[in-house]
Amino acid sequence: MTDKLFGLVDLNARLELTRFKPVRALFKSRWFPLAAVLVNTFLFVVILLACLVGGYSAGNYNFGIMIVWILWWVMLMFVLVPVFARAWCLMCPFPIFSDWLQRGRLLDVVPGRKPFGLGLKWPTRLRNMWLMNVAFLMTTYFSGFMTVRPMASFILLGLVILTAFIVGLVFERRNFCLYLCPVSGFQGLYAQFAMVEVRRKDPEICRQHKVKTCYLGNECGHGCPWLLAPFNFQKNTYCGMCLECFKTCPYDNMGFNLRPPGADLLVDNPRAPRKLDEAWKAFIMLGIAINFYLAFQGPWGWLKDMVRAATWSGFLTYILYHTVSCLVIIPAIFLGFAWLSKRFSGNREVPLKNVFTNFAYTLVPLGLGVWIAFSLGIILPNGSYLLHILSDPFAWGWNLFGTANFPWTPVWTAYLGYVQGATMLVFYLFTIAFGYRIAKQTYPTLAQARRGWTPIWAGLTALTVFFVWLYTG
Amino acid sequence: MLIATVGTVLGVLSAEKFRRSRLFTTELIAREPNHGNWYPRTITVKRGQPVRLLIRNIDTVTHGFALPDFAVGAKEIKAGHVETITFTPDKVGQFPFFCTVWCSPRHEEMRGVLVVE
């Protein structure tokens, strides 16, 4: 029996885009995604230069700040992650320097070449999202500076690029992207909702193919830089979409599929289990969204002063509150609802940890909706600054495209709250749709699932109402 | 790869150096007194030679610019914006320039001097 999302789309439906020859040829070319990475390398050099030249000047007229925190962030939350999964990782320039050094080549492949660097294995205990959870949370401590002071963005981006380089020299392949990059974790989590996936086509072909070239590499491409087993992909979470497996598979058995949104949220098996580190990532993202909204889009000046460190005591209080709310308070409230779920279900066998972890994945669509709504509050009032900075990227009085004097023009801000509220309602529907299915996976009988789902549903509804109130109120 | 990285930096800096050598006499940075005031506070030019000032407002508030002895100025330079002022000094001496927009409680201290030799 087919399981249809909203009674419309079969959750198992897939449209393989790589069956179209131009797409497959593109994916098999060694120039892709390298060309996109090189374009972004150029763009990030301009961004870093603009941040350095901009120093302590106003952030809203700085190319680096506007491209990174307005355009890139909004693109990430609007399109790249919800539709194209980890498409940003595909074109991210940060690991290109260590890739280059490790491989000795940018474009072609030298089979059997020993990679440069120490090539150490990443510690087993750290093969999860915990470090990324902490790294991203700590990055947000400084959001009050990074988004307004070009020099702060320069330091942050410079540190990320430098760390990626050093980690690439010490550890094998792309351990930085897998376990350290601050923006990798939430992309991985929310990529589970995405509408595309990289998967093997015929499992039998992979079973028969004894030399796993997708992992080991061959003359056509490198072994999976993300240290995954492409022949057994279950979820989007850790696949960086580098497309090397399309190049190394001699049977063209890798496919790039269009699929219904959220399909990965229902995946829970020994090879790709639901995990606490990912659950905490969902809590952290929700907490950050709430705190960011209150600080950056709310009317409370005293809170803005705390975030931008007007006083040390205020800043430290904000950090403490921000950390505790993301790591403790929100998970604790959710644990309360999970406990209620178990009580309501009447099932004593299902461990509370499973109930807690499973239902935490309902926060993936809801959190994505919250971030899309928050991003609307960034782009609609501030988007017009982009026209200025494109013409005068270094604030040197250039006018490359004749738009340097384009005035600040907020767009649809009168309707902003309503658009944000509507966004929340759309993603609430996805949350409910997947939440009910997760309930049926969590509890063995339909009656228990319905009873156990009730408190979680009530909690998620209250959370959505809170956000709609926050945006429209 | 080298073009995208080193080439971009060298290209941008060379282009700007060339442009400034053709267009501008000096760059004047506008900041309210608490953030550093005009920089430089004193600009020295020669009489009879055209002067081209590039005024960058790197502040978070709007500033203005006036040099009344030569009847030039910029009514409003918004945060992050850049204005260009061109004139030819025809007399020798020291002439004050100042901000014309109430930018901060110490607005009246936002002054500098143009020295014409």
Interface residues (C-beta under 8 A of the other chain):
Chain A: L38 V39 T41 F42 V45 V46 L49 G54 G55 Y56 S57 A58 N60 Y61 N62 I96 W100 L106 V148 H388 D392 F394 A395 W396 G397 A404 N405
Chain B: M1 I3 A4 T5 T8 V9 V12 E16 R19 H35 L54 R56 N57 I58 D59 T60 A79 G80 H81 V82 E83 T84
